[in-house]
Amino acid sequence: MTISKKAIRLGYFTSDVLAATLAWLFFYWYRNHLMEDLKPGRFFSLFYSSVAISLFWCLMYGFWGFYKDYFRKSRIKELFHLASAVSFGVIIIFLFLILDDDGTESYQKYYRTTLTYFLIHLVFTGFFKVWYLTLIKKLIWHQVINFPTLIVGNGPAAWEIFHDITNNSRHLGLNFKGFVSLGDESETMESKTYLPDLGHYRDMESVIEQQKIEQVILAIEATDHQHLEDILNITEGKKLIISILPDIYQILLGLVRVQHVFGTPLIEIRQDLMPVWQMVIKRAMDISASLMVLILGSPFLITVALITKFTSKGPILFFQERIGKNGIPFKIIKFRSMFTDAEKLGPSLSSTHDPRITPWGRFMRKTRIDEFPQFFNVLIGEMSLVGPRPERQFFIDQIMVHAPHYRHLNRVRPGITSLGQVKYGYAENVEEMVRRLKFDIIYIENMSLGMDFRILIYTVLTVLGAKGK
């Protein structure tokens, strides 16, 4: 017997709708019949209010990240997580619904009403979530739900992981499909485990697709940087959970976090860069800032366009293909800062005293004014305010020779400004692009709204001080 994971997701969502509806109906009854503070006609009708409230809570839970990876959630952690989300949601409902209800005659009743709804909703939703997560865990335990898993490695570490998880971590629901070897193991695991040998790790991409792998466990030393970098590059952009067995030093340094009290300790290589709510706010900031610049800043943009037009021959705007998120190409828009036919001999990077740059273009580059049309790229979702600067495929191919980990930049939208540009400025050759790459990777691995705000502040200071390179 197998159950579709989509059906489980639908059931999880449905349980939230049911819990929110029942909690609202009970709260409505409680106010009307026990507290007697709900005057007829002053509240939403029962049906419409129930539908609206249920949709609100589902949006709130999605915003809070409840609908991500719920197959591996801890029930206790989920209850604490739920309490914080419910607190925030009840405050919103209080401000927009309860506070305007004329049936409430005093602040004391306001507080009692709000606290009552908080407790009712928390109890109903908490019960449904714990019940449903318990059901999911039972299905995983009995392998009704499982996760196709691949082991990378064929030595003693691989055998240790397989044996430990098979005997002690059945609750993880891992369904081992086989292993891929690193090519340098002195002994084989196949005869011990009866797991099929699926080939060399460099063939992982096709193995993952054929076996529909959902989780990869790296049975290699964390200090084996070459193999680790190759594997992360191969799996980049795939929806996988990637884990590695820690050594004693990583455990002592506090790098190991386990999801369960019992079971094999694994370091999970983080794939999600930002919480859902931060991603939503980041995109909302992108749209808001773009509209503000393009509409309110239109007189300034028109002035820059006219100066660009009359100071040198050629078009006002410059369009060039760059590589964006997930390797998808797009046309970046800039104010033209070079003379026409600047690249008639082929693609080349600009330098500090590049004769191809116009006098007005040199000023625009120092103040970053030439980047302003990219707010349109941001508005339509091709770019973000903050993110690694997009490059042309011609230079990406050269960078990949020296730094294959460049492909990690494709995990996010490119930006108008970036930590690499703030710290390093425009790169004049491939070597400088590789050195700047370090800052972009630091940004990606530490993405947050706080980091974005700091980069934006440094960028504004660069523009105002004309410190651009």
Phi, psi and omega in degrees: 000130176231148178239133180295139177294332177295322178295322178295319178298316179298319178296322179296316179295317181297322179296325176293318178298315181295316180297315181296321180293313180297319179297320180291319178296318179294320178295319178299314179297318181299315181292321187284322188255332182257314180276336179052042180239017181249104181282139180302139175083354182262348181248167173301154171298150188300316183295308184294324179293323179296317179297314182296317181294319179297316178297320179301313183292324178294321175296319179298316180294322176296318178298326183274356177086020182288336186265025178243127173053044181283354176290339185241022183281146170274131183295322180293314178298324181295324179293319177295319177298319180296319182300320179291320179293317180295322178302313180295316181294321180294324178297318178297315179296321178300315183291324186262341182238299188293322184297330181269001182280112184293350179289344180267123192257350182210162178296328178299319177291326175303309183295318180294319179298314181294315179298320179298314181294321177303311183293317180299312182294319180297318181294310181298308185292320178299318179298312182296320181293314180296318179299315184289320178295324176296318177299316179299317181295324177294320178295322178292317181301321181270011176063017173292323170247129177214170186233108179306125189233143179239134175261131176258111184131158185218013183257199182301322180296321179295317178298319180298314180297313181299314182295316183295313182292319181297322185266331188239352187229047180296333182295344180285339177071025182282130179248096186290120180269341181153194180223158170241142185266158176274348177092357182231015178282143183272345180225161183256152178259345189299317183290335182278324190248345185063020174278138180289144174277114185263009176113198182272153184297337179290347176263014185302324185302314179287325178296316180299319180290316183292318184269359181053049184292137178247338180222140179237129177247124183268111179265057180228165177290137179296341179273356179279076190296324184295309179296319182298316180295318179299316184292318179295325176293320180294321185270000182301133176084357179264146181279083183229151166262121183246125182232156178222144179286125183280157171263176187296328182290322177292326176295316180293328179282356177081023181275347186265125176234123181257146179276340183228153180295320179252151177127175182287125177285125180227145171271120178270122179283113191296130177254325179282122186275326181220151172299155183303316184295326177289323177297320179296314180295321179299315180293321178297321177296319179302311182294315182297312181295321180296314179298320181296314182292314185288330181266301182289331181268009183302320177301319178294316181295322178294321179297313179298320180298317180294318178297317179300319182293318188268354179263347177198153181285144177129176180290159179285316183258152181238125180248135180212140180284127175234168180259126184254205182299139181061023176075015181276125180286151175209167180264113177279145182244131178218159167289135182295124180246359180240163173292155179297154182059032181293335182242037180293340178265003180121167181298136176205149180277153179276159178234176185301317182249040183294120181291347180285343183276133178287158177304315179292325178296325179296319177294317180299321181292321180293328180259001181065016181296329182296343182276348189301323178299344180291350175298335174290320174301322179292316183301320184269006171091007179280334181223175176231167176299315182238132180170166179302142178293134180285145180240168176278152181299327180304316181276331177299319179300323179286321180296320184297335177295320182267331185218084181300337181288002176302330184297344177297335179293338180286358180285342185230164174293138173293162185235163173292322176230161183209165176297321179298320181287322178296318184280326191242332182084193178292135177274139183259349178204174184296324180299319178290327177296321178293319179293323179291334181303326181303318181291324179293322178291322175302318178298312183299318182283352179231027184301133175195164176296324178299316178298318179299316180298318180295318179295320179297320179297314178298324179294316178300318178297322178296316180296312183293327181267002181050045182263006181296155182261000000 
